Amino acid sequence: MRLSAELKAFEGRLGHHFGMPELLLRAITHASIGTATRPDNQRLEFLGDRVLGLVMAEALLAADAQAREGQLAPRFNALVRKETCADVAREIGLGDILKLGRSEMLTGGRRKEALLGDAMEAVIAAVYVDAGFEVARKLILRLWGHRIAGVEPDARDAKTSLQEWAQARGMPPPAYVETARSGPDHAPVFTLRVTLASGENAEATASSKRVAEQAAARSLLERLEASNG
C-alpha cells in the first residue's frame, strides 16, 4: 500500500515512517466516515490513551524521584488530557489529514479539541502497533518533551483548583454558564461565565467550551488570590 504525498509529508512531521501504512490511514479515519471495510480510529484511540499514559507515568517518575502520588497525579493529568493531545496534534498538522464525514467537515471538525485529541492518541497507537513500545515511547517523549519539562509542580487544572477553593470556604461548586456564542457554525466562539455562590464571577472566550471554562476559572482564581494576597 502506498501513501499519498500528503500523508508522506505527515510522516515526516511525525517522525515515523510506517511499515504498515494502513495503520496510519485507520488512525486518521474518524467515526463519521468509517465503514465495515474502512475501520475508524476508535479502537486505536483506546489503545493509544494507554500507551501515552504509561510513557507519561514513567517520565514523571524519572523526572522527580521525591514526588508523591498526590503530586504526580495532577501533572500526569495535565500531560495526557485531550487539550494537550490536541495541542500536539496541531503542532504536527494532524488536523490537515484527517478523514472526516461531511457533517464533521461542515462543523469545523479539523479544529475540534476532542477530535484532534482522539486522533493524536490513535496515531500513537498506530506507531506502537507498527514498531513497538520503544519506538512509540521515543516519539511521545520527543513530541511532549518541553511539556514534560515545563509541567507545573502543582498542575491541577483551573476548574479543579477553583472548586477546591470554593469547597474550602463552605461554598457549593462554581456554576458555569454560556453567555454568548458567535462565529460561523464550522468555527464557533464561546463565551462562558463562572460564578461563585458569593457572587464573584469572571468570563472568558475561546473556540471550545472547555477551554473557555478553564480560562474563566483561571481568571477568577487569579483575581481571588490577588485580593486575598
MODELLER restraints for C-alpha pairs under 7 A, 6 or more apart:
rsr = mdl.restraints
at = mdl.atoms
rsr.add(forms.Gaussian(group=physical.xy_distance, feature=features.Distance(at['CA:1:A'], at['CA:21:A']), mean=6.69, stdev=0.5))
rsr.add(forms.Gaussian(group=physical.xy_distance, feature=features.Distance(at['CA:3:A'], at['CA:21:A']), mean=6.83, stdev=0.5))
rsr.add(forms.Gaussian(group=physical.xy_distance, feature=features.Distance(at['CA:11:A'], at['CA:17:A']), mean=5.66, stdev=0.5))
rsr.add(forms.Gaussian(group=physical.xy_distance, feature=features.Distance(at['CA:13:A'], at['CA:92:A']), mean=5.62, stdev=0.5))
rsr.add(forms.Gaussian(group=physical.xy_distance, feature=features.Distance(at['CA:14:A'], at['CA:92:A']), mean=6.28, stdev=0.5))
rsr.add(forms.Gaussian(group=physical.xy_distance, feature=features.Distance(at['CA:18:A'], at['CA:130:A']), mean=6.52, stdev=0.5))
rsr.add(forms.Gaussian(group=physical.xy_distance, feature=features.Distance(at['CA:19:A'], at['CA:130:A']), mean=6.43, stdev=0.5))
rsr.add(forms.Gaussian(group=physical.xy_distance, feature=features.Distance(at['CA:20:A'], at['CA:130:A']), mean=6.18, stdev=0.5))
rsr.add(forms.Gaussian(group=physical.xy_distance, feature=features.Distance(at['CA:23:A'], at['CA:126:A']), mean=5.37, stdev=0.5))
rsr.add(forms.Gaussian(group=physical.xy_distance, feature=features.Distance(at['CA:24:A'], at['CA:123:A']), mean=6.66, stdev=0.5))
rsr.add(forms.Gaussian(group=physical.xy_distance, feature=features.Distance(at['CA:24:A'], at['CA:126:A']), mean=6.17, stdev=0.5))
rsr.add(forms.Gaussian(group=physical.xy_distance, feature=features.Distance(at['CA:26:A'], at['CA:39:A']), mean=6.19, stdev=0.5))
rsr.add(forms.Gaussian(group=physical.xy_distance, feature=features.Distance(at['CA:26:A'], at['CA:40:A']), mean=5.72, stdev=0.5))
rsr.add(forms.Gaussian(group=physical.xy_distance, feature=features.Distance(at['CA:26:A'], at['CA:41:A']), mean=5.50, stdev=0.5))
rsr.add(forms.Gaussian(group=physical.xy_distance, feature=features.Distance(at['CA:27:A'], at['CA:41:A']), mean=4.76, stdev=0.5))
rsr.add(forms.Gaussian(group=physical.xy_distance, feature=features.Distance(at['CA:27:A'], at['CA:44:A']), mean=6.57, stdev=0.5))
rsr.add(forms.Gaussian(group=physical.xy_distance, feature=features.Distance(at['CA:27:A'], at['CA:119:A']), mean=6.39, stdev=0.5))
rsr.add(forms.Gaussian(group=physical.xy_distance, feature=features.Distance(at['CA:27:A'], at['CA:122:A']), mean=4.95, stdev=0.5))
rsr.add(forms.Gaussian(group=physical.xy_distance, feature=features.Distance(at['CA:27:A'], at['CA:123:A']), mean=5.25, stdev=0.5))
rsr.add(forms.Gaussian(group=physical.xy_distance, feature=features.Distance(at['CA:27:A'], at['CA:126:A']), mean=6.42, stdev=0.5))
rsr.add(forms.Gaussian(group=physical.xy_distance, feature=features.Distance(at['CA:28:A'], at['CA:41:A']), mean=6.50, stdev=0.5))
rsr.add(forms.Gaussian(group=physical.xy_distance, feature=features.Distance(at['CA:28:A'], at['CA:98:A']), mean=4.88, stdev=0.5))
rsr.add(forms.Gaussian(group=physical.xy_distance, feature=features.Distance(at['CA:28:A'], at['CA:99:A']), mean=5.83, stdev=0.5))
rsr.add(forms.Gaussian(group=physical.xy_distance, feature=features.Distance(at['CA:28:A'], at['CA:119:A']), mean=6.12, stdev=0.5))
rsr.add(forms.Gaussian(group=physical.xy_distance, feature=features.Distance(at['CA:29:A'], at['CA:40:A']), mean=4.90, stdev=0.5))
rsr.add(forms.Gaussian(group=physical.xy_distance, feature=features.Distance(at['CA:29:A'], at['CA:41:A']), mean=5.61, stdev=0.5))
rsr.add(forms.Gaussian(group=physical.xy_distance, feature=features.Distance(at['CA:29:A'], at['CA:98:A']), mean=6.24, stdev=0.5))
rsr.add(forms.Gaussian(group=physical.xy_distance, feature=features.Distance(at['CA:29:A'], at['CA:99:A']), mean=4.71, stdev=0.5))
rsr.add(forms.Gaussian(group=physical.xy_distance, feature=features.Distance(at['CA:29:A'], at['CA:100:A']), mean=6.60, stdev=0.5))
rsr.add(forms.Gaussian(group=physical.xy_distance, feature=features.Distance(at['CA:30:A'], at['CA:40:A']), mean=5.37, stdev=0.5))
rsr.add(forms.Gaussian(group=physical.xy_distance, feature=features.Distance(at['CA:30:A'], at['CA:41:A']), mean=5.98, stdev=0.5))
rsr.add(forms.Gaussian(group=physical.xy_distance, feature=features.Distance(at['CA:30:A'], at['CA:99:A']), mean=5.99, stdev=0.5))
rsr.add(forms.Gaussian(group=physical.xy_distance, feature=features.Distance(at['CA:30:A'], at['CA:100:A']), mean=5.48, stdev=0.5))
rsr.add(forms.Gaussian(group=physical.xy_distance, feature=features.Distance(at['CA:31:A'], at['CA:40:A']), mean=5.13, stdev=0.5))
rsr.add(forms.Gaussian(group=physical.xy_distance, feature=features.Distance(at['CA:31:A'], at['CA:41:A']), mean=6.93, stdev=0.5))
rsr.add(forms.Gaussian(group=physical.xy_distance, feature=features.Distance(at['CA:32:A'], at['CA:100:A']), mean=5.98, stdev=0.5))
rsr.add(forms.Gaussian(group=physical.xy_distance, feature=features.Distance(at['CA:32:A'], at['CA:101:A']), mean=4.69, stdev=0.5))
rsr.add(forms.Gaussian(group=physical.xy_distance, feature=features.Distance(at['CA:33:A'], at['CA:100:A']), mean=5.57, stdev=0.5))
rsr.add(forms.Gaussian(group=physical.xy_distance, feature=features.Distance(at['CA:33:A'], at['CA:101:A']), mean=4.55, stdev=0.5))
rsr.add(forms.Gaussian(group=physical.xy_distance, feature=features.Distance(at['CA:34:A'], at['CA:40:A']), mean=4.64, stdev=0.5))
rsr.add(forms.Gaussian(group=physical.xy_distance, feature=features.Distance(at['CA:41:A'], at['CA:122:A']), mean=6.01, stdev=0.5))
rsr.add(forms.Gaussian(group=physical.xy_distance, feature=features.Distance(at['CA:44:A'], at['CA:122:A']), mean=4.57, stdev=0.5))
rsr.add(forms.Gaussian(group=physical.xy_distance, feature=features.Distance(at['CA:44:A'], at['CA:125:A']), mean=5.47, stdev=0.5))
rsr.add(forms.Gaussian(group=physical.xy_distance, feature=features.Distance(at['CA:44:A'], at['CA:126:A']), mean=6.75, stdev=0.5))
rsr.add(forms.Gaussian(group=physical.xy_distance, feature=features.Distance(at['CA:45:A'], at['CA:118:A']), mean=5.77, stdev=0.5))
rsr.add(forms.Gaussian(group=physical.xy_distance, feature=features.Distance(at['CA:45:A'], at['CA:119:A']), mean=6.70, stdev=0.5))
rsr.add(forms.Gaussian(group=physical.xy_distance, feature=features.Distance(at['CA:45:A'], at['CA:121:A']), mean=4.95, stdev=0.5))
rsr.add(forms.Gaussian(group=physical.xy_distance, feature=features.Distance(at['CA:45:A'], at['CA:122:A']), mean=3.98, stdev=0.5))
rsr.add(forms.Gaussian(group=physical.xy_distance, feature=features.Distance(at['CA:45:A'], at['CA:125:A']), mean=6.82, stdev=0.5))
rsr.add(forms.Gaussian(group=physical.xy_distance, feature=features.Distance(at['CA:47:A'], at['CA:125:A']), mean=5.69, stdev=0.5))
rsr.add(forms.Gaussian(group=physical.xy_distance, feature=features.Distance(at['CA:48:A'], at['CA:121:A']), mean=4.49, stdev=0.5))
rsr.add(forms.Gaussian(group=physical.xy_distance, feature=features.Distance(at['CA:48:A'], at['CA:122:A']), mean=5.37, stdev=0.5))
rsr.add(forms.Gaussian(group=physical.xy_distance, feature=features.Distance(at['CA:48:A'], at['CA:124:A']), mean=5.20, stdev=0.5))
rsr.add(forms.Gaussian(group=physical.xy_distance, feature=features.Distance(at['CA:48:A'], at['CA:125:A']), mean=4.10, stdev=0.5))
rsr.add(forms.Gaussian(group=physical.xy_distance, feature=features.Distance(at['CA:49:A'], at['CA:121:A']), mean=5.49, stdev=0.5))
rsr.add(forms.Gaussian(group=physical.xy_distance, feature=features.Distance(at['CA:51:A'], at['CA:125:A']), mean=6.99, stdev=0.5))
rsr.add(forms.Gaussian(group=physical.xy_distance, feature=features.Distance(at['CA:53:A'], at['CA:80:A']), mean=6.63, stdev=0.5))
rsr.add(forms.Gaussian(group=physical.xy_distance, feature=features.Distance(at['CA:55:A'], at['CA:137:A']), mean=6.04, stdev=0.5))
rsr.add(forms.Gaussian(group=physical.xy_distance, feature=features.Distance(at['CA:56:A'], at['CA:76:A']), mean=6.55, stdev=0.5))
rsr.add(forms.Gaussian(group=physical.xy_distance, feature=features.Distance(at['CA:57:A'], at['CA:76:A']), mean=6.66, stdev=0.5))
rsr.add(forms.Gaussian(group=physical.xy_distance, feature=features.Distance(at['CA:71:A'], at['CA:154:A']), mean=6.78, stdev=0.5))
rsr.add(forms.Gaussian(group=physical.xy_distance, feature=features.Distance(at['CA:74:A'], at['CA:154:A']), mean=6.71, stdev=0.5))
rsr.add(forms.Gaussian(group=physical.xy_distance, feature=features.Distance(at['CA:74:A'], at['CA:155:A']), mean=5.11, stdev=0.5))
rsr.add(forms.Gaussian(group=physical.xy_distance, feature=features.Distance(at['CA:74:A'], at['CA:156:A']), mean=4.96, stdev=0.5))
rsr.add(forms.Gaussian(group=physical.xy_distance, feature=features.Distance(at['CA:75:A'], at['CA:151:A']), mean=6.34, stdev=0.5))
rsr.add(forms.Gaussian(group=physical.xy_distance, feature=features.Distance(at['CA:75:A'], at['CA:152:A']), mean=6.88, stdev=0.5))
rsr.add(forms.Gaussian(group=physical.xy_distance, feature=features.Distance(at['CA:75:A'], at['CA:153:A']), mean=6.96, stdev=0.5))
rsr.add(forms.Gaussian(group=physical.xy_distance, feature=features.Distance(at['CA:75:A'], at['CA:154:A']), mean=6.87, stdev=0.5))
rsr.add(forms.Gaussian(group=physical.xy_distance, feature=features.Distance(at['CA:75:A'], at['CA:155:A']), mean=4.96, stdev=0.5))
rsr.add(forms.Gaussian(group=physical.xy_distance, feature=features.Distance(at['CA:78:A'], at['CA:155:A']), mean=6.28, stdev=0.5))
rsr.add(forms.Gaussian(group=physical.xy_distance, feature=features.Distance(at['CA:82:A'], at['CA:113:A']), mean=6.84, stdev=0.5))
rsr.add(forms.Gaussian(group=physical.xy_distance, feature=features.Distance(at['CA:82:A'], at['CA:114:A']), mean=6.07, stdev=0.5))
rsr.add(forms.Gaussian(group=physical.xy_distance, feature=features.Distance(at['CA:82:A'], at['CA:117:A']), mean=4.82, stdev=0.5))
rsr.add(forms.Gaussian(group=physical.xy_distance, feature=features.Distance(at['CA:83:A'], at['CA:113:A']), mean=6.09, stdev=0.5))
rsr.add(forms.Gaussian(group=physical.xy_distance, feature=features.Distance(at['CA:83:A'], at['CA:117:A']), mean=6.62, stdev=0.5))
rsr.add(forms.Gaussian(group=physical.xy_distance, feature=features.Distance(at['CA:85:A'], at['CA:117:A']), mean=4.60, stdev=0.5))
rsr.add(forms.Gaussian(group=physical.xy_distance, feature=features.Distance(at['CA:85:A'], at['CA:120:A']), mean=6.05, stdev=0.5))
rsr.add(forms.Gaussian(group=physical.xy_distance, feature=features.Distance(at['CA:86:A'], at['CA:113:A']), mean=5.58, stdev=0.5))
rsr.add(forms.Gaussian(group=physical.xy_distance, feature=features.Distance(at['CA:86:A'], at['CA:116:A']), mean=4.86, stdev=0.5))
rsr.add(forms.Gaussian(group=physical.xy_distance, feature=features.Distance(at['CA:86:A'], at['CA:117:A']), mean=4.22, stdev=0.5))
rsr.add(forms.Gaussian(group=physical.xy_distance, feature=features.Distance(at['CA:86:A'], at['CA:120:A']), mean=6.93, stdev=0.5))
rsr.add(forms.Gaussian(group=physical.xy_distance, feature=features.Distance(at['CA:88:A'], at['CA:143:A']), mean=6.88, stdev=0.5))
rsr.add(forms.Gaussian(group=physical.xy_distance, feature=features.Distance(at['CA:89:A'], at['CA:95:A']), mean=6.94, stdev=0.5))
rsr.add(forms.Gaussian(group=physical.xy_distance, feature=features.Distance(at['CA:89:A'], at['CA:116:A']), mean=6.16, stdev=0.5))
rsr.add(forms.Gaussian(group=physical.xy_distance, feature=features.Distance(at['CA:89:A'], at['CA:117:A']), mean=6.95, stdev=0.5))
rsr.add(forms.Gaussian(group=physical.xy_distance, feature=features.Distance(at['CA:89:A'], at['CA:120:A']), mean=5.72, stdev=0.5))
rsr.add(forms.Gaussian(group=physical.xy_distance, feature=features.Distance(at['CA:95:A'], at['CA:110:A']), mean=4.70, stdev=0.5))
rsr.add(forms.Gaussian(group=physical.xy_distance, feature=features.Distance(at['CA:95:A'], at['CA:111:A']), mean=6.65, stdev=0.5))
rsr.add(forms.Gaussian(group=physical.xy_distance, feature=features.Distance(at['CA:95:A'], at['CA:116:A']), mean=6.51, stdev=0.5))
rsr.add(forms.Gaussian(group=physical.xy_distance, feature=features.Distance(at['CA:96:A'], at['CA:110:A']), mean=6.75, stdev=0.5))
rsr.add(forms.Gaussian(group=physical.xy_distance, feature=features.Distance(at['CA:98:A'], at['CA:110:A']), mean=6.96, stdev=0.5))
rsr.add(forms.Gaussian(group=physical.xy_distance, feature=features.Distance(at['CA:106:A'], at['CA:186:A']), mean=5.58, stdev=0.5))
rsr.add(forms.Gaussian(group=physical.xy_distance, feature=features.Distance(at['CA:107:A'], at['CA:185:A']), mean=5.77, stdev=0.5))
rsr.add(forms.Gaussian(group=physical.xy_distance, feature=features.Distance(at['CA:107:A'], at['CA:186:A']), mean=3.66, stdev=0.5))
rsr.add(forms.Gaussian(group=physical.xy_distance, feature=features.Distance(at['CA:107:A'], at['CA:187:A']), mean=6.82, stdev=0.5))
rsr.add(forms.Gaussian(group=physical.xy_distance, feature=features.Distance(at['CA:108:A'], at['CA:186:A']), mean=4.18, stdev=0.5))
rsr.add(forms.Gaussian(group=physical.xy_distance, feature=features.Distance(at['CA:108:A'], at['CA:187:A']), mean=5.62, stdev=0.5))
rsr.add(forms.Gaussian(group=physical.xy_distance, feature=features.Distance(at['CA:109:A'], at['CA:115:A']), mean=6.80, stdev=0.5))
rsr.add(forms.Gaussian(group=physical.xy_distance, feature=features.Distance(at['CA:124:A'], at['CA:136:A']), mean=6.57, stdev=0.5))
rsr.add(forms.Gaussian(group=physical.xy_distance, feature=features.Distance(at['CA:127:A'], at['CA:136:A']), mean=5.71, stdev=0.5))
rsr.add(forms.Gaussian(group=physical.xy_distance, feature=features.Distance(at['CA:128:A'], at['CA:136:A']), mean=5.09, stdev=0.5))
rsr.add(forms.Gaussian(group=physical.xy_distance, feature=features.Distance(at['CA:158:A'], at['CA:214:A']), mean=5.63, stdev=0.5))
rsr.add(forms.Gaussian(group=physical.xy_distance, feature=features.Distance(at['CA:158:A'], at['CA:217:A']), mean=5.53, stdev=0.5))
rsr.add(forms.Gaussian(group=physical.xy_distance, feature=features.Distance(at['CA:158:A'], at['CA:218:A']), mean=5.10, stdev=0.5))
rsr.add(forms.Gaussian(group=physical.xy_distance, feature=features.Distance(at['CA:159:A'], at['CA:214:A']), mean=5.75, stdev=0.5))
rsr.add(forms.Gaussian(group=physical.xy_distance, feature=features.Distance(at['CA:159:A'], at['CA:217:A']), mean=5.48, stdev=0.5))
rsr.add(forms.Gaussian(group=physical.xy_distance, feature=features.Distance(at['CA:162:A'], at['CA:217:A']), mean=6.33, stdev=0.5))
rsr.add(forms.Gaussian(group=physical.xy_distance, feature=features.Distance(at['CA:162:A'], at['CA:221:A']), mean=6.20, stdev=0.5))
rsr.add(forms.Gaussian(group=physical.xy_distance, feature=features.Distance(at['CA:163:A'], at['CA:173:A']), mean=5.41, stdev=0.5))
rsr.add(forms.Gaussian(group=physical.xy_distance, feature=features.Distance(at['CA:163:A'], at['CA:174:A']), mean=6.21, stdev=0.5))
rsr.add(forms.Gaussian(group=physical.xy_distance, feature=features.Distance(at['CA:166:A'], at['CA:172:A']), mean=6.68, stdev=0.5))
rsr.add(forms.Gaussian(group=physical.xy_distance, feature=features.Distance(at['CA:166:A'], at['CA:173:A']), mean=6.43, stdev=0.5))
rsr.add(forms.Gaussian(group=physical.xy_distance, feature=features.Distance(at['CA:167:A'], at['CA:173:A']), mean=6.84, stdev=0.5))
rsr.add(forms.Gaussian(group=physical.xy_distance, feature=features.Distance(at['CA:171:A'], at['CA:197:A']), mean=6.35, stdev=0.5))
rsr.add(forms.Gaussian(group=physical.xy_distance, feature=features.Distance(at['CA:172:A'], at['CA:197:A']), mean=6.77, stdev=0.5))
rsr.add(forms.Gaussian(group=physical.xy_distance, feature=features.Distance(at['CA:174:A'], at['CA:194:A']), mean=6.39, stdev=0.5))
rsr.add(forms.Gaussian(group=physical.xy_distance, feature=features.Distance(at['CA:174:A'], at['CA:195:A']), mean=5.63, stdev=0.5))
rsr.add(forms.Gaussian(group=physical.xy_distance, feature=features.Distance(at['CA:174:A'], at['CA:196:A']), mean=4.88, stdev=0.5))
rsr.add(forms.Gaussian(group=physical.xy_distance, feature=features.Distance(at['CA:175:A'], at['CA:194:A']), mean=5.53, stdev=0.5))
rsr.add(forms.Gaussian(group=physical.xy_distance, feature=features.Distance(at['CA:175:A'], at['CA:195:A']), mean=5.30, stdev=0.5))
rsr.add(forms.Gaussian(group=physical.xy_distance, feature=features.Distance(at['CA:175:A'], at['CA:196:A']), mean=6.58, stdev=0.5))
rsr.add(forms.Gaussian(group=physical.xy_distance, feature=features.Distance(at['CA:176:A'], at['CA:192:A']), mean=6.63, stdev=0.5))
rsr.add(forms.Gaussian(group=physical.xy_distance, feature=features.Distance(at['CA:176:A'], at['CA:193:A']), mean=5.63, stdev=0.5))
rsr.add(forms.Gaussian(group=physical.xy_distance, feature=features.Distance(at['CA:176:A'], at['CA:194:A']), mean=4.51, stdev=0.5))
rsr.add(forms.Gaussian(group=physical.xy_distance, feature=features.Distance(at['CA:176:A'], at['CA:195:A']), mean=6.61, stdev=0.5))
rsr.add(forms.Gaussian(group=physical.xy_distance, feature=features.Distance(at['CA:177:A'], at['CA:192:A']), mean=5.59, stdev=0.5))
rsr.add(forms.Gaussian(group=physical.xy_distance, feature=features.Distance(at['CA:177:A'], at['CA:193:A']), mean=5.31, stdev=0.5))
rsr.add(forms.Gaussian(group=physical.xy_distance, feature=features.Distance(at['CA:177:A'], at['CA:194:A']), mean=6.56, stdev=0.5))
rsr.add(forms.Gaussian(group=physical.xy_distance, feature=features.Distance(at['CA:178:A'], at['CA:191:A']), mean=5.88, stdev=0.5))
rsr.add(forms.Gaussian(group=physical.xy_distance, feature=features.Distance(at['CA:178:A'], at['CA:192:A']), mean=4.41, stdev=0.5))
rsr.add(forms.Gaussian(group=physical.xy_distance, feature=features.Distance(at['CA:178:A'], at['CA:193:A']), mean=6.32, stdev=0.5))
rsr.add(forms.Gaussian(group=physical.xy_distance, feature=features.Distance(at['CA:179:A'], at['CA:191:A']), mean=5.63, stdev=0.5))
rsr.add(forms.Gaussian(group=physical.xy_distance, feature=features.Distance(at['CA:179:A'], at['CA:192:A']), mean=5.60, stdev=0.5))
rsr.add(forms.Gaussian(group=physical.xy_distance, feature=features.Distance(at['CA:179:A'], at['CA:193:A']), mean=6.53, stdev=0.5))
rsr.add(forms.Gaussian(group=physical.xy_distance, feature=features.Distance(at['CA:180:A'], at['CA:190:A']), mean=5.98, stdev=0.5))
rsr.add(forms.Gaussian(group=physical.xy_distance, feature=features.Distance(at['CA:180:A'], at['CA:191:A']), mean=4.98, stdev=0.5))
rsr.add(forms.Gaussian(group=physical.xy_distance, feature=features.Distance(at['CA:181:A'], at['CA:188:A']), mean=6.78, stdev=0.5))
rsr.add(forms.Gaussian(group=physical.xy_distance, feature=features.Distance(at['CA:181:A'], at['CA:189:A']), mean=5.61, stdev=0.5))
rsr.add(forms.Gaussian(group=physical.xy_distance, feature=features.Distance(at['CA:181:A'], at['CA:190:A']), mean=4.66, stdev=0.5))
rsr.add(forms.Gaussian(group=physical.xy_distance, feature=features.Distance(at['CA:181:A'], at['CA:191:A']), mean=6.20, stdev=0.5))
rsr.add(forms.Gaussian(group=physical.xy_distance, feature=features.Distance(at['CA:182:A'], at['CA:188:A']), mean=5.78, stdev=0.5))
rsr.add(forms.Gaussian(group=physical.xy_distance, feature=features.Distance(at['CA:182:A'], at['CA:189:A']), mean=5.18, stdev=0.5))
rsr.add(forms.Gaussian(group=physical.xy_distance, feature=features.Distance(at['CA:182:A'], at['CA:190:A']), mean=6.66, stdev=0.5))
rsr.add(forms.Gaussian(group=physical.xy_distance, feature=features.Distance(at['CA:183:A'], at['CA:189:A']), mean=5.77, stdev=0.5))
rsr.add(forms.Gaussian(group=physical.xy_distance, feature=features.Distance(at['CA:188:A'], at['CA:207:A']), mean=6.11, stdev=0.5))
rsr.add(forms.Gaussian(group=physical.xy_distance, feature=features.Distance(at['CA:189:A'], at['CA:205:A']), mean=6.84, stdev=0.5))
rsr.add(forms.Gaussian(group=physical.xy_distance, feature=features.Distance(at['CA:189:A'], at['CA:206:A']), mean=5.65, stdev=0.5))
rsr.add(forms.Gaussian(group=physical.xy_distance, feature=features.Distance(at['CA:189:A'], at['CA:207:A']), mean=4.52, stdev=0.5))
rsr.add(forms.Gaussian(group=physical.xy_distance, feature=features.Distance(at['CA:189:A'], at['CA:208:A']), mean=6.76, stdev=0.5))
rsr.add(forms.Gaussian(group=physical.xy_distance, feature=features.Distance(at['CA:190:A'], at['CA:205:A']), mean=5.46, stdev=0.5))
rsr.add(forms.Gaussian(group=physical.xy_distance, feature=features.Distance(at['CA:190:A'], at['CA:206:A']), mean=5.54, stdev=0.5))
rsr.add(forms.Gaussian(group=physical.xy_distance, feature=features.Distance(at['CA:190:A'], at['CA:207:A']), mean=6.01, stdev=0.5))
rsr.add(forms.Gaussian(group=physical.xy_distance, feature=features.Distance(at['CA:190:A'], at['CA:208:A']), mean=6.29, stdev=0.5))
rsr.add(forms.Gaussian(group=physical.xy_distance, feature=features.Distance(at['CA:190:A'], at['CA:209:A']), mean=6.00, stdev=0.5))
rsr.add(forms.Gaussian(group=physical.xy_distance, feature=features.Distance(at['CA:190:A'], at['CA:212:A']), mean=6.86, stdev=0.5))
rsr.add(forms.Gaussian(group=physical.xy_distance, feature=features.Distance(at['CA:191:A'], at['CA:203:A']), mean=6.74, stdev=0.5))
rsr.add(forms.Gaussian(group=physical.xy_distance, feature=features.Distance(at['CA:191:A'], at['CA:204:A']), mean=5.56, stdev=0.5))
rsr.add(forms.Gaussian(group=physical.xy_distance, feature=features.Distance(at['CA:191:A'], at['CA:205:A']), mean=4.24, stdev=0.5))
rsr.add(forms.Gaussian(group=physical.xy_distance, feature=features.Distance(at['CA:191:A'], at['CA:206:A']), mean=6.69, stdev=0.5))
rsr.add(forms.Gaussian(group=physical.xy_distance, feature=features.Distance(at['CA:191:A'], at['CA:212:A']), mean=6.50, stdev=0.5))
rsr.add(forms.Gaussian(group=physical.xy_distance, feature=features.Distance(at['CA:192:A'], at['CA:203:A']), mean=5.52, stdev=0.5))
rsr.add(forms.Gaussian(group=physical.xy_distance, feature=features.Distance(at['CA:192:A'], at['CA:204:A']), mean=5.65, stdev=0.5))
rsr.add(forms.Gaussian(group=physical.xy_distance, feature=features.Distance(at['CA:192:A'], at['CA:205:A']), mean=6.46, stdev=0.5))
rsr.add(forms.Gaussian(group=physical.xy_distance, feature=features.Distance(at['CA:192:A'], at['CA:212:A']), mean=5.85, stdev=0.5))
rsr.add(forms.Gaussian(group=physical.xy_distance, feature=features.Distance(at['CA:192:A'], at['CA:213:A']), mean=5.97, stdev=0.5))
rsr.add(forms.Gaussian(group=physical.xy_distance, feature=features.Distance(at['CA:192:A'], at['CA:216:A']), mean=6.92, stdev=0.5))
rsr.add(forms.Gaussian(group=physical.xy_distance, feature=features.Distance(at['CA:193:A'], at['CA:201:A']), mean=6.76, stdev=0.5))
rsr.add(forms.Gaussian(group=physical.xy_distance, feature=features.Distance(at['CA:193:A'], at['CA:202:A']), mean=5.59, stdev=0.5))
rsr.add(forms.Gaussian(group=physical.xy_distance, feature=features.Distance(at['CA:193:A'], at['CA:203:A']), mean=4.28, stdev=0.5))
rsr.add(forms.Gaussian(group=physical.xy_distance, feature=features.Distance(at['CA:193:A'], at['CA:204:A']), mean=6.73, stdev=0.5))
rsr.add(forms.Gaussian(group=physical.xy_distance, feature=features.Distance(at['CA:193:A'], at['CA:216:A']), mean=6.46, stdev=0.5))
rsr.add(forms.Gaussian(group=physical.xy_distance, feature=features.Distance(at['CA:194:A'], at['CA:201:A']), mean=5.38, stdev=0.5))
rsr.add(forms.Gaussian(group=physical.xy_distance, feature=features.Distance(at['CA:194:A'], at['CA:202:A']), mean=5.58, stdev=0.5))
rsr.add(forms.Gaussian(group=physical.xy_distance, feature=features.Distance(at['CA:194:A'], at['CA:203:A']), mean=6.44, stdev=0.5))
rsr.add(forms.Gaussian(group=physical.xy_distance, feature=features.Distance(at['CA:194:A'], at['CA:216:A']), mean=6.18, stdev=0.5))
rsr.add(forms.Gaussian(group=physical.xy_distance, feature=features.Distance(at['CA:194:A'], at['CA:217:A']), mean=6.47, stdev=0.5))
rsr.add(forms.Gaussian(group=physical.xy_distance, feature=features.Distance(at['CA:195:A'], at['CA:201:A']), mean=4.26, stdev=0.5))
rsr.add(forms.Gaussian(group=physical.xy_distance, feature=features.Distance(at['CA:195:A'], at['CA:202:A']), mean=6.87, stdev=0.5))
rsr.add(forms.Gaussian(group=physical.xy_distance, feature=features.Distance(at['CA:201:A'], at['CA:220:A']), mean=6.40, stdev=0.5))
rsr.add(forms.Gaussian(group=physical.xy_distance, feature=features.Distance(at['CA:202:A'], at['CA:216:A']), mean=5.51, stdev=0.5))
rsr.add(forms.Gaussian(group=physical.xy_distance, feature=features.Distance(at['CA:202:A'], at['CA:219:A']), mean=6.45, stdev=0.5))
rsr.add(forms.Gaussian(group=physical.xy_distance, feature=features.Distance(at['CA:202:A'], at['CA:220:A']), mean=5.41, stdev=0.5))
rsr.add(forms.Gaussian(group=physical.xy_distance, feature=features.Distance(at['CA:203:A'], at['CA:216:A']), mean=4.96, stdev=0.5))
rsr.add(forms.Gaussian(group=physical.xy_distance, feature=features.Distance(at['CA:204:A'], at['CA:212:A']), mean=5.34, stdev=0.5))
rsr.add(forms.Gaussian(group=physical.xy_distance, feature=features.Distance(at['CA:204:A'], at['CA:215:A']), mean=5.75, stdev=0.5))
rsr.add(forms.Gaussian(group=physical.xy_distance, feature=features.Distance(at['CA:204:A'], at['CA:216:A']), mean=4.74, stdev=0.5))
rsr.add(forms.Gaussian(group=physical.xy_distance, feature=features.Distance(at['CA:205:A'], at['CA:212:A']), mean=5.22, stdev=0.5))
rsr.add(forms.Gaussian(group=physical.xy_distance, feature=features.Distance(at['CA:206:A'], at['CA:212:A']), mean=4.87, stdev=0.5))
